[in-house]
Amino acid sequence: MKKIIETLIAKLGRSNYSLDKSITSFDLFLVMYRMSFQLLMGLYLKLFLKSSKGIVFVGRRSRIYHKNKISVGTTLNIGHNVYINALSVHGITIGNNFTLKDNCIIDCTGVLRSLGQGLRIGNNVGISENCHIQVRGNVVIGDNVIFGPNVSIFSENHIFKNPDLPINIQGESRIGVNIGNGVWIGSGSKILDGVTVGENTIIAAGSVVVKDVPPFSIVGGIPAKVLKSR
């Protein structure tokens, strides 16, 4: 049974993937039984997506709005209690082998007077539980990126230059966020608008990134600073 599943996974685009040796056939049966229901939900979702090149899994109580603005590659795995609002100028484009785990939020538009720009996610990206991606300016996430739990990305700032006016009527600035290939973002980190994270960078857990990060860096702290190069 393990060989069959490994072959199926390889055909879905995950080459050199092997199951843990300690997993039993009964465990695999339970996993496949659970995922069969998520596959049925995914088949229904595929009917409404802008485009989909492969298999889709969707967990329980997940809400996905403006599905017609979402394009996905092969193997999309959406967990339980996920919220996605894809209403935006350019929509959401997702590459191959993308996992979005439980309780995550992708919110592309907050108010109808000003739609968010769009979100582009590369191949082999994994986003852990309770992450929040706010899409107002463009957000770009490269290939082979890992999000730990509770990571947040914000691609908008409120303007507050005039102290005599309420902040909520002074408008917003939207520069966008760009995360390079091979980046690992540690649990609880926050990346703010205008930041570019260079490729193969590691962001330590709990960091608040407010300025650009060079490639091959290890950064940490509030605000995050370069601790060393890899």
LUMROBA-872555 format. One record per residue (C-alpha): x, y, z. Coordinates in nm, 4 decimals. Layout:
// residues N
<pt><X>X</X><Y>Y</Y><Z>Z</Z></pt>
...
END
This chain:
// residues 230
<pt><X>0.0000</X><Y>0.0000</Y><Z>0.0000</Z></pt>
<pt><X>0.2872</X><Y>0.2372</Y><Z>0.0798</Z></pt>
<pt><X>0.4380</X><Y>0.1881</Y><Z>-0.2651</Z></pt>
<pt><X>0.1053</X><Y>0.2629</Y><Z>-0.4311</Z></pt>
<pt><X>0.0623</X><Y>0.5854</Y><Z>-0.2358</Z></pt>
<pt><X>0.4221</X><Y>0.6937</Y><Z>-0.2990</Z></pt>
<pt><X>0.3678</X><Y>0.6350</Y><Z>-0.6707</Z></pt>
<pt><X>0.0484</X><Y>0.8418</Y><Z>-0.6628</Z></pt>
<pt><X>0.2258</X><Y>1.1230</Y><Z>-0.4793</Z></pt>
<pt><X>0.5062</X><Y>1.1182</Y><Z>-0.7354</Z></pt>
<pt><X>0.2548</X><Y>1.1440</Y><Z>-1.0192</Z></pt>
<pt><X>0.1054</X><Y>1.4480</Y><Z>-0.8465</Z></pt>
<pt><X>0.4407</X><Y>1.6212</Y><Z>-0.8782</Z></pt>
<pt><X>0.6235</X><Y>1.5395</Y><Z>-0.5527</Z></pt>
<pt><X>0.9304</X><Y>1.3549</Y><Z>-0.6743</Z></pt>
<pt><X>1.1577</X><Y>1.1719</Y><Z>-0.4258</Z></pt>
<pt><X>0.8779</X><Y>1.1685</Y><Z>-0.1668</Z></pt>
<pt><X>0.8817</X><Y>0.8702</Y><Z>0.0676</Z></pt>
<pt><X>0.6507</X><Y>0.7807</Y><Z>0.3554</Z></pt>
<pt><X>0.7828</X><Y>0.7385</Y><Z>0.7074</Z></pt>
<pt><X>0.8858</X><Y>0.3782</Y><Z>0.7672</Z></pt>
<pt><X>0.6962</X><Y>0.3600</Y><Z>1.0964</Z></pt>
<pt><X>0.3564</X><Y>0.4408</Y><Z>0.9464</Z></pt>
<pt><X>0.1252</X><Y>0.1380</Y><Z>0.9323</Z></pt>
<pt><X>-0.1167</X><Y>0.0312</Y><Z>0.6617</Z></pt>
<pt><X>-0.4052</X><Y>0.0995</Y><Z>0.9010</Z></pt>
<pt><X>-0.2771</X><Y>0.4527</Y><Z>0.9594</Z></pt>
<pt><X>-0.2594</X><Y>0.5036</Y><Z>0.5843</Z></pt>
<pt><X>-0.6135</X><Y>0.3750</Y><Z>0.5455</Z></pt>
<pt><X>-0.7391</X><Y>0.6301</Y><Z>0.7986</Z></pt>
<pt><X>-0.5509</X><Y>0.9112</Y><Z>0.6228</Z></pt>
<pt><X>-0.6850</X><Y>0.8118</Y><Z>0.2819</Z></pt>
<pt><X>-1.0389</X><Y>0.7767</Y><Z>0.4215</Z></pt>
<pt><X>-1.0238</X><Y>1.1271</Y><Z>0.5652</Z></pt>
<pt><X>-0.8753</X><Y>1.2769</Y><Z>0.2501</Z></pt>
<pt><X>-1.1388</X><Y>1.1139</Y><Z>0.0299</Z></pt>
<pt><X>-1.3961</X><Y>1.3555</Y><Z>0.1724</Z></pt>
<pt><X>-1.1592</X><Y>1.6481</Y><Z>0.1187</Z></pt>
<pt><X>-1.1120</X><Y>1.5328</Y><Z>-0.2405</Z></pt>
<pt><X>-1.4889</X><Y>1.5413</Y><Z>-0.2985</Z></pt>
<pt><X>-1.4975</X><Y>1.8976</Y><Z>-0.1669</Z></pt>
<pt><X>-1.2052</X><Y>1.9796</Y><Z>-0.3948</Z></pt>
<pt><X>-1.3803</X><Y>1.8396</Y><Z>-0.7011</Z></pt>
<pt><X>-1.6700</X><Y>2.0723</Y><Z>-0.6304</Z></pt>
<pt><X>-1.4368</X><Y>2.3710</Y><Z>-0.5879</Z></pt>
<pt><X>-1.2630</X><Y>2.2966</Y><Z>-0.9204</Z></pt>
<pt><X>-1.5900</X><Y>2.3618</Y><Z>-1.1026</Z></pt>
<pt><X>-1.5722</X><Y>2.7299</Y><Z>-1.0098</Z></pt>
<pt><X>-1.1990</X><Y>2.8100</Y><Z>-1.0247</Z></pt>
<pt><X>-1.0606</X><Y>3.0224</Y><Z>-1.3053</Z></pt>
<pt><X>-0.8238</X><Y>2.7355</Y><Z>-1.3849</Z></pt>
<pt><X>-0.6901</X><Y>2.4215</Y><Z>-1.2177</Z></pt>
<pt><X>-0.4319</X><Y>2.1802</Y><Z>-1.3562</Z></pt>
<pt><X>-0.4569</X><Y>1.9025</Y><Z>-1.1014</Z></pt>
<pt><X>-0.6070</X><Y>1.7570</Y><Z>-0.7883</Z></pt>
<pt><X>-0.7635</X><Y>1.9720</Y><Z>-0.5146</Z></pt>
<pt><X>-0.8358</X><Y>1.8898</Y><Z>-0.1479</Z></pt>
<pt><X>-1.0548</X><Y>2.1121</Y><Z>0.0697</Z></pt>
<pt><X>-1.1130</X><Y>2.0697</Y><Z>0.4427</Z></pt>
<pt><X>-1.4270</X><Y>2.1160</Y><Z>0.6470</Z></pt>
<pt><X>-1.5837</X><Y>2.4585</Y><Z>0.7077</Z></pt>
<pt><X>-1.3501</X><Y>2.6363</Y><Z>0.4660</Z></pt>
<pt><X>-1.4964</X><Y>2.9415</Y><Z>0.2917</Z></pt>
<pt><X>-1.3645</X><Y>3.0538</Y><Z>-0.0460</Z></pt>
<pt><X>-1.5127</X><Y>3.3602</Y><Z>-0.2123</Z></pt>
<pt><X>-1.4683</X><Y>3.4838</Y><Z>-0.5717</Z></pt>
<pt><X>-1.3387</X><Y>3.1455</Y><Z>-0.6828</Z></pt>
<pt><X>-1.3384</X><Y>3.2632</Y><Z>-1.0449</Z></pt>
<pt><X>-1.0356</X><Y>3.4792</Y><Z>-0.9655</Z></pt>
<pt><X>-0.8194</X><Y>3.1845</Y><Z>-0.8493</Z></pt>
<pt><X>-0.5831</X><Y>2.9894</Y><Z>-1.0768</Z></pt>
<pt><X>-0.3996</X><Y>2.6873</Y><Z>-0.9364</Z></pt>
<pt><X>-0.1449</X><Y>2.4325</Y><Z>-1.0560</Z></pt>
<pt><X>-0.1224</X><Y>2.0694</Y><Z>-0.9506</Z></pt>
<pt><X>-0.2063</X><Y>1.9490</Y><Z>-0.5981</Z></pt>
<pt><X>-0.3786</X><Y>2.2203</Y><Z>-0.3993</Z></pt>
<pt><X>-0.4377</X><Y>2.1205</Y><Z>-0.0359</Z></pt>
<pt><X>-0.6590</X><Y>2.3533</Y><Z>0.1693</Z></pt>
<pt><X>-0.7091</X><Y>2.2706</Y><Z>0.5369</Z></pt>
<pt><X>-1.0045</X><Y>2.3133</Y><Z>0.7729</Z></pt>
<pt><X>-1.1581</X><Y>2.6509</Y><Z>0.8656</Z></pt>
<pt><X>-0.9680</X><Y>2.8370</Y><Z>0.5967</Z></pt>
<pt><X>-1.0983</X><Y>3.1745</Y><Z>0.4728</Z></pt>
<pt><X>-1.0034</X><Y>3.3035</Y><Z>0.1270</Z></pt>
<pt><X>-1.1415</X><Y>3.6206</Y><Z>-0.0290</Z></pt>
<pt><X>-0.9900</X><Y>3.6388</Y><Z>-0.3788</Z></pt>
<pt><X>-1.1654</X><Y>3.9594</Y><Z>-0.4892</Z></pt>
<pt><X>-0.8813</X><Y>4.1723</Y><Z>-0.6288</Z></pt>
<pt><X>-0.7538</X><Y>4.3377</Y><Z>-0.9444</Z></pt>
<pt><X>-0.5291</X><Y>4.0501</Y><Z>-1.0535</Z></pt>
<pt><X>-0.6722</X><Y>3.7662</Y><Z>-0.8454</Z></pt>
<pt><X>-0.4751</X><Y>3.4794</Y><Z>-0.6936</Z></pt>
<pt><X>-0.2317</X><Y>3.2642</Y><Z>-0.8908</Z></pt>
<pt><X>-0.0919</X><Y>2.9535</Y><Z>-0.7189</Z></pt>
<pt><X>0.1768</X><Y>2.7181</Y><Z>-0.8501</Z></pt>
<pt><X>0.2168</X><Y>2.3431</Y><Z>-0.8056</Z></pt>
<pt><X>0.2091</X><Y>2.1554</Y><Z>-0.4742</Z></pt>
<pt><X>0.0640</X><Y>2.4221</Y><Z>-0.2465</Z></pt>
<pt><X>-0.0522</X><Y>2.3516</Y><Z>0.1083</Z></pt>
<pt><X>-0.2546</X><Y>2.5955</Y><Z>0.3186</Z></pt>
<pt><X>-0.3201</X><Y>2.4498</Y><Z>0.6617</Z></pt>
<pt><X>-0.6011</X><Y>2.4980</Y><Z>0.9126</Z></pt>
<pt><X>-0.7397</X><Y>2.8373</Y><Z>1.0189</Z></pt>
<pt><X>-0.5466</X><Y>3.0436</Y><Z>0.7645</Z></pt>
<pt><X>-0.6776</X><Y>3.3671</Y><Z>0.6142</Z></pt>
<pt><X>-0.6033</X><Y>3.5142</Y><Z>0.2711</Z></pt>
<pt><X>-0.7889</X><Y>3.8444</Y><Z>0.2430</Z></pt>
<pt><X>-0.7429</X><Y>4.0296</Y><Z>-0.0853</Z></pt>
<pt><X>-0.9891</X><Y>4.3167</Y><Z>-0.0387</Z></pt>
<pt><X>-1.1001</X><Y>4.4949</Y><Z>0.2748</Z></pt>
<pt><X>-1.3246</X><Y>4.7647</Y><Z>0.1283</Z></pt>
<pt><X>-1.4998</X><Y>4.7807</Y><Z>-0.2084</Z></pt>
<pt><X>-1.3856</X><Y>5.1391</Y><Z>-0.2749</Z></pt>
<pt><X>-1.0306</X><Y>5.0104</Y><Z>-0.3257</Z></pt>
<pt><X>-0.9676</X><Y>4.6500</Y><Z>-0.4328</Z></pt>
<pt><X>-0.6457</X><Y>4.4753</Y><Z>-0.3427</Z></pt>
<pt><X>-0.3946</X><Y>4.4167</Y><Z>-0.6224</Z></pt>
<pt><X>-0.3283</X><Y>4.0418</Y><Z>-0.6176</Z></pt>
<pt><X>-0.1354</X><Y>3.7439</Y><Z>-0.4832</Z></pt>
<pt><X>0.1083</X><Y>3.5195</Y><Z>-0.6677</Z></pt>
<pt><X>0.2460</X><Y>3.2036</Y><Z>-0.5043</Z></pt>
<pt><X>0.5151</X><Y>2.9833</Y><Z>-0.6588</Z></pt>
<pt><X>0.5709</X><Y>2.6068</Y><Z>-0.6560</Z></pt>
<pt><X>0.6186</X><Y>2.3832</Y><Z>-0.3506</Z></pt>
<pt><X>0.5009</X><Y>2.6360</Y><Z>-0.0923</Z></pt>
<pt><X>0.3770</X><Y>2.5286</Y><Z>0.2507</Z></pt>
<pt><X>0.1870</X><Y>2.7602</Y><Z>0.4857</Z></pt>
<pt><X>0.1262</X><Y>2.6343</Y><Z>0.8401</Z></pt>
<pt><X>-0.1703</X><Y>2.6904</Y><Z>1.0686</Z></pt>
<pt><X>-0.3175</X><Y>3.0285</Y><Z>1.1638</Z></pt>
<pt><X>-0.1327</X><Y>3.2372</Y><Z>0.9064</Z></pt>
<pt><X>-0.2748</X><Y>3.5643</Y><Z>0.7734</Z></pt>
<pt><X>-0.1927</X><Y>3.7120</Y><Z>0.4325</Z></pt>
<pt><X>-0.3397</X><Y>4.0578</Y><Z>0.3814</Z></pt>
<pt><X>-0.3355</X><Y>4.1439</Y><Z>0.0116</Z></pt>
<pt><X>-0.3736</X><Y>4.5144</Y><Z>-0.0612</Z></pt>
<pt><X>-0.0574</X><Y>4.5890</Y><Z>-0.2564</Z></pt>
<pt><X>0.0821</X><Y>4.3036</Y><Z>-0.4653</Z></pt>
<pt><X>0.2121</X><Y>4.0069</Y><Z>-0.2654</Z></pt>
<pt><X>0.4566</X><Y>3.7711</Y><Z>-0.4366</Z></pt>
<pt><X>0.5780</X><Y>3.4485</Y><Z>-0.2724</Z></pt>
<pt><X>0.8471</X><Y>3.2527</Y><Z>-0.4555</Z></pt>
<pt><X>0.9149</X><Y>2.8806</Y><Z>-0.4926</Z></pt>
<pt><X>0.9965</X><Y>2.6439</Y><Z>-0.2033</Z></pt>
<pt><X>0.8899</X><Y>2.8880</Y><Z>0.0694</Z></pt>
<pt><X>0.7940</X><Y>2.7684</Y><Z>0.4196</Z></pt>
<pt><X>0.5678</X><Y>2.9581</Y><Z>0.6614</Z></pt>
<pt><X>0.5647</X><Y>2.8533</Y><Z>1.0264</Z></pt>
<pt><X>0.2403</X><Y>2.8864</Y><Z>1.2249</Z></pt>
<pt><X>0.0959</X><Y>3.2306</Y><Z>1.3019</Z></pt>
<pt><X>0.2903</X><Y>3.4204</Y><Z>1.0347</Z></pt>
<pt><X>0.1337</X><Y>3.7453</Y><Z>0.9090</Z></pt>
<pt><X>0.1981</X><Y>3.9486</Y><Z>0.5940</Z></pt>
<pt><X>0.0638</X><Y>4.3028</Y><Z>0.5531</Z></pt>
<pt><X>0.0865</X><Y>4.4868</Y><Z>0.2201</Z></pt>
<pt><X>-0.0710</X><Y>4.8168</Y><Z>0.3232</Z></pt>
<pt><X>0.0020</X><Y>5.1023</Y><Z>0.5629</Z></pt>
<pt><X>-0.2246</X><Y>5.3798</Y><Z>0.6849</Z></pt>
<pt><X>-0.1099</X><Y>5.7355</Y><Z>0.6230</Z></pt>
<pt><X>-0.0875</X><Y>5.9424</Y><Z>0.9440</Z></pt>
<pt><X>0.1038</X><Y>6.2588</Y><Z>0.8476</Z></pt>
<pt><X>-0.1647</X><Y>6.5006</Y><Z>0.9644</Z></pt>
<pt><X>-0.2183</X><Y>6.4747</Y><Z>1.3426</Z></pt>
<pt><X>-0.5303</X><Y>6.6921</Y><Z>1.3166</Z></pt>
<pt><X>-0.7179</X><Y>6.4373</Y><Z>1.1059</Z></pt>
<pt><X>-0.8410</X><Y>6.0893</Y><Z>1.1963</Z></pt>
<pt><X>-0.6115</X><Y>5.8251</Y><Z>1.0500</Z></pt>
<pt><X>-0.8986</X><Y>5.6445</Y><Z>0.8823</Z></pt>
<pt><X>-0.9622</X><Y>5.9373</Y><Z>0.6424</Z></pt>
<pt><X>-0.5981</X><Y>6.0037</Y><Z>0.5458</Z></pt>
<pt><X>-0.5771</X><Y>5.7159</Y><Z>0.2991</Z></pt>
<pt><X>-0.3369</X><Y>5.4253</Y><Z>0.2599</Z></pt>
<pt><X>-0.0054</X><Y>5.3448</Y><Z>0.0957</Z></pt>
<pt><X>0.0464</X><Y>5.0152</Y><Z>-0.0841</Z></pt>
<pt><X>0.3973</X><Y>4.9180</Y><Z>-0.1864</Z></pt>
<pt><X>0.3603</X><Y>4.5405</Y><Z>-0.1692</Z></pt>
<pt><X>0.5593</X><Y>4.2470</Y><Z>-0.0309</Z></pt>
<pt><X>0.8002</X><Y>4.0198</Y><Z>-0.2195</Z></pt>
<pt><X>0.9336</X><Y>3.6975</Y><Z>-0.0668</Z></pt>
<pt><X>1.2107</X><Y>3.5265</Y><Z>-0.2617</Z></pt>
<pt><X>1.2646</X><Y>3.1590</Y><Z>-0.3382</Z></pt>
<pt><X>1.3655</X><Y>2.9223</Y><Z>-0.0610</Z></pt>
<pt><X>1.2727</X><Y>3.1496</Y><Z>0.2315</Z></pt>
<pt><X>1.1842</X><Y>3.0032</Y><Z>0.5716</Z></pt>
<pt><X>0.9646</X><Y>3.2289</Y><Z>0.7878</Z></pt>
<pt><X>0.9616</X><Y>3.1262</Y><Z>1.1528</Z></pt>
<pt><X>0.6534</X><Y>3.0977</Y><Z>1.3706</Z></pt>
<pt><X>0.4819</X><Y>3.4212</Y><Z>1.4732</Z></pt>
<pt><X>0.6809</X><Y>3.6468</Y><Z>1.2401</Z></pt>
<pt><X>0.5297</X><Y>3.9536</Y><Z>1.0757</Z></pt>
<pt><X>0.6339</X><Y>4.1044</Y><Z>0.7420</Z></pt>
<pt><X>0.5156</X><Y>4.4595</Y><Z>0.6788</Z></pt>
<pt><X>0.4360</X><Y>4.6516</Y><Z>0.3611</Z></pt>
<pt><X>0.7216</X><Y>4.7507</Y><Z>0.1345</Z></pt>
<pt><X>0.9522</X><Y>4.4634</Y><Z>0.2345</Z></pt>
<pt><X>1.1462</X><Y>4.2409</Y><Z>-0.0058</Z></pt>
<pt><X>1.2930</X><Y>3.9262</Y><Z>0.1511</Z></pt>
<pt><X>1.5891</X><Y>3.7928</Y><Z>-0.0475</Z></pt>
<pt><X>1.6124</X><Y>3.4306</Y><Z>-0.1553</Z></pt>
<pt><X>1.7136</X><Y>3.1533</Y><Z>0.0841</Z></pt>
<pt><X>1.6737</X><Y>3.3762</Y><Z>0.3883</Z></pt>
<pt><X>1.5703</X><Y>3.2516</Y><Z>0.7340</Z></pt>
<pt><X>1.3479</X><Y>3.4747</Y><Z>0.9481</Z></pt>
<pt><X>1.3645</X><Y>3.3820</Y><Z>1.3155</Z></pt>
<pt><X>1.0446</X><Y>3.3095</Y><Z>1.5067</Z></pt>
<pt><X>0.8656</X><Y>3.6157</Y><Z>1.6396</Z></pt>
<pt><X>1.0445</X><Y>3.8665</Y><Z>1.4172</Z></pt>
<pt><X>0.8900</X><Y>4.1853</Y><Z>1.2807</Z></pt>
<pt><X>1.0411</X><Y>4.2620</Y><Z>0.9404</Z></pt>
<pt><X>1.0096</X><Y>4.6296</Y><Z>0.8454</Z></pt>
<pt><X>1.2824</X><Y>4.6695</Y><Z>0.5813</Z></pt>
<pt><X>1.4388</X><Y>4.4739</Y><Z>0.2952</Z></pt>
<pt><X>1.6439</X><Y>4.1646</Y><Z>0.3774</Z></pt>
<pt><X>1.9471</X><Y>4.0620</Y><Z>0.1663</Z></pt>
<pt><X>1.9552</X><Y>3.7122</Y><Z>0.0142</Z></pt>
<pt><X>2.1068</X><Y>3.4279</Y><Z>0.2199</Z></pt>
<pt><X>2.0549</X><Y>3.6103</Y><Z>0.5505</Z></pt>
<pt><X>1.9415</X><Y>3.5047</Y><Z>0.8958</Z></pt>
<pt><X>1.7365</X><Y>3.7817</Y><Z>1.0559</Z></pt>
<pt><X>1.5598</X><Y>3.8178</Y><Z>1.3884</Z></pt>
<pt><X>1.4227</X><Y>4.0612</Y><Z>1.6424</Z></pt>
<pt><X>1.1801</X><Y>4.3529</Y><Z>1.6688</Z></pt>
<pt><X>1.2497</X><Y>4.5208</Y><Z>1.4372</Z></pt>
<pt><X>1.4327</X><Y>4.2405</Y><Z>1.2560</Z></pt>
<pt><X>1.8039</X><Y>4.2835</Y><Z>1.1918</Z></pt>
<pt><X>2.0537</X><Y>4.0721</Y><Z>1.0009</Z></pt>
<pt><X>2.2181</X><Y>3.8385</Y><Z>1.2532</Z></pt>
<pt><X>2.4500</X><Y>3.6679</Y><Z>1.0049</Z></pt>
<pt><X>2.4772</X><Y>3.5448</Y><Z>0.6488</Z></pt>
<pt><X>2.4289</X><Y>3.1824</Y><Z>0.5536</Z></pt>
END
